[in-house]
Amino acid sequence: MATAPGISKRACVSNPLRTSVQLPRRRTQAWVAARDKVIVPEKSLILPQYCESVYRAKRRPTRTVKIGNVNVGSEHPIALQTMTTTDTKDVEGTVAQVKRCADAGADLVRLTVQGRREAEACFKIRERLLQDKYETPLVADIHFQPKVAVMVAEAFQKIRVNPGNFADGTKKFDEINYEDPSQFEEERAKIERLFTPLVLKCKELGTAMRIGTNHGSLSARILSFYGDTPAGMVASAFEFAEICRKHDYHNFLFSMKASNPLVMVAAYRLLAEEQYNRGWDYPLHLGVTEAGEGEDGRMKSAIGIGSLLLDGLGDTIRVSLTEDPEYELDPCRQLADLGTKAVTEQWGIEEYGETTRDTHEFSRRVGTLPEQRDSDGDIDYRNVLNRDGSVLTCVTLSDLAQPEQLYQKLGCKLAVGMPFKDIASSDTLYMRELPAANDESGRTALRRLQEVGMHIIAPAAEIADNPMEHTIPLVPLVNAAKFSLPEACERFAVSIDGTESDEVIKSLQNLDPIAALLNTAPSQSRLHLSRRVFDILKANEIDTPVIHHREFWADTTRDEIVITTGSEIGGLLCDGLGDGILLDVPSEDVDYLRTTSFGLLQGSRMRNVKTEYVSCPSCGRTLFDLQEVTAQISEQTGHLPGVTIAVMGCIVNGPGEMADADFGYVGGAPGKIDLYVGKEVVRRAIPMESACDELIELIKEHDRWVDKDEDVQEELVSA
């Protein structure tokens, strides 16, 4: 891949994070010679500095950016943001919504500003809010309109510009073959000519700015040079930042949003790394764009935002949900509180010399799945784990009282009361207590699950006291070398808490556990302890599958479970560290634990068991009721695992985010919908009343549709 000015060579290493744009193949000798002169020297360390410490939560030092009466930066609390969904021309409606957001705790509220009429309304909105003594800073969201940006800079305290379309206009995917890098550089002149007036206006007024790159709206120029990559996202933002710096304007911050949390995390890390390289200290606004709604949207946001906060990155955040904006503030606050607590309490461990994690090139550490042995007899242990990520589910003795209900909560299909594993069934059970030998009903329920390939892991001491055939004893790694399998048990698993010595962890080389359950010691930093464990495993080429075992107190709320799990475990899965998840919450519903576990794996781009939705959070540009339409589409298409559908209110990010979706439903005009396959529009101006049906027909035409009833029958037959 060609490397362009200002971005380190290692930053452009190809990786399996989905790249949809093919780069030009033709490169002249003159091109290569010119290119090599501007490459930042390659670093000898596999893990360049992207945060203050990879061993302890320390907030990255930044300058302070002043946004009205709110200061943003490392010396200030993490600021909470949201965005209105009203038509900005509707002054009274927008004022009322801004008030609700401010009352819910928003430090900043963003409004979309499409044109001059919206910009004129912004002055009235600001005046009305001040009359009612609301001084929450307002942010103008600008796409395509440089002149409008200059105009609204006088009304609001901050301007958000999108480098992908501020100067380049309508989103295109044309490939531009730059035979000479000077061609690429010459086009910066146009950007500078259009952007400089806004920079000077903001400098004059003291207005802040966010240079906000979106993965889905990179310009054709950047796409042609970098591809659809984190490096392209950073380069796009830096072009604008350099113009700001040229005019001695520094009251700005960056963002690197994507609907794919892995791309988002990689882009922010690279952005921070390049700022360290240059000695820059601009703050970061964090967000996963088009995260969706409900628990899925919160999980994806936690994976992206939370993992960065635990590394000390992030000064202001937004959780983008397909819900009313005031509802974004609660999960936003929980994430900010988690990040603040980690930094304040200095979560972390002693330095150990991390050597195996590469933040430039994503690669997943995949543990070796169980293979069948002659000594296993008729018991098939190959399905204890799943190659795409395993879900282990906690089951209690009380859950066994209603077997058929338990089977359904574990995601099984039923035929005459008998369970059969389905695509979203738990892979293995974890039980702290086994039913007594005389509990015939409980043992029968478990045997039926064992017969369809759902195995049971239990503490070795419990199996010793209460033997049950073909269960998998769990033994602490420190005791595993001296452990003897109980009678009628063929395999064992080990538990690790992360505080073991290097030598104890290396002892896995001489053992053969079916899996290791990583349950970090209480009051220790899960993220940092786990990184150390994986570093030792990778350095010694130990391929034991590792399942993240996360325990919570019985009174933990569901939102807290999602936020914490997404931040801690998702932060590890973003680096390819982990083979599955075991959520352990006393008294919590089995079905909830299972579906939340699958949500984590799907949000981390590991295992898809349901339709994936890339759904924008709505704004004043949205051309239909996004919440209603998203619910309608989900109801009719939610049974298509492996299919990704994007639901976009308008074309600002729509075509770009189609690159991460199989099919797209995008507002093209009032009452009209455009349908996409990938990033290509295939049907235009469909009446909204029939657009959902047309989408289903499009999915069928591409052989991705399965009828719900047929799906159930096929699963029963295959089981």
Sequence and secondary structure as in RCSB ss.txt:
>XXXX:A:sequence
MATAPGISKRACVSNPLRTSVQLPRRRTQAWVAARDKVIVPEKSLILPQYCESVYRAKRRPTRTVKIGNVNVGSE
HPIALQTMTTTDTKDVEGTVAQVKRCADAGADLVRLTVQGRREAEACFKIRERLLQDKYETPLVADIHFQPKVAV
MVAEAFQKIRVNPGNFADGTKKFDEINYEDPSQFEEERAKIERLFTPLVLKCKELGTAMRIGTNHGSLSARILSF
YGDTPAGMVASAFEFAEICRKHDYHNFLFSMKASNPLVMVAAYRLLAEEQYNRGWDYPLHLGVTEAGEGEDGRMK
SAIGIGSLLLDGLGDTIRVSLTEDPEYELDPCRQLADLGTKAVTEQWGIEEYGETTRDTHEFSRRVGTLPEQRDS
DGDIDYRNVLNRDGSVLTCVTLSDLAQPEQLYQKLGCKLAVGMPFKDIASSDTLYMRELPAANDESGRTALRRLQ
EVGMHIIAPAAEIADNPMEHTIPLVPLVNAAKFSLPEACERFAVSIDGTESDEVIKSLQNLDPIAALLNTAPSQS
RLHLSRRVFDILKANEIDTPVIHHREFWADTTRDEIVITTGSEIGGLLCDGLGDGILLDVPSEDVDYLRTTSFGL
LQGSRMRNVKTEYVSCPSCGRTLFDLQEVTAQISEQTGHLPGVTIAVMGCIVNGPGEMADADFGYVGGAPGKIDL
YVGKEVVRRAIPMESACDELIELIKEHDRWVDKDEDVQEELVSA
>XXXX:A:secstr
    TTS GGGG   SS           HHHHHHHHHT     SSSS  SSS SSB        EEETTEEESTT
S  EEEEE  S TT HHHHHHHHHHHHHTT SEEEEE  SHHHHHHHHHHHHHHHHTT    EEEEESS HHHHH
HHTTTSSEEEE TTTTTT S        SSHHHHHHTHHHHHHHHHHHHHHHHHHT EEEEEEEGGG  HHHHHH
H SSHHHHHHHHHHHHHHHHHTT   EEEEEEBSSHHHHHHHHHHHHHHHHHHT    BEE BTTB SHHHHHHH
HIIIIIHHHTTT  SEE    SS GGGGHHHHHHHHHHHHHHHHTT B       S  SSS   B        GG
GTT   TTSS TT EEEEE  GGGGGSHHHHHHHTT EEETTEEE  TTS SEEE SS   TT HHHHHHHHHHH
HTT EEEEEHHHHHHS  TT EEEEEHHHHTT    TT    EEEE S S HHHHHGGGG   S EEE   TTS 
HHHHHHHHHHHHHHTT    EEEEEE  TT  HHHHHHHHHHHHHHHHTTTB SEEEEE TT  HHHHHHHHHHH
HHHTTS   S EEEE    TT  S HHHHHHHHHHHHTT TT EEEEESSTTTHHHHGGG SEEEEEEETTEEEE
EETTEEEEEEEEHHHHHHHHHHHHHHTT    HHHHHHHHHHH 
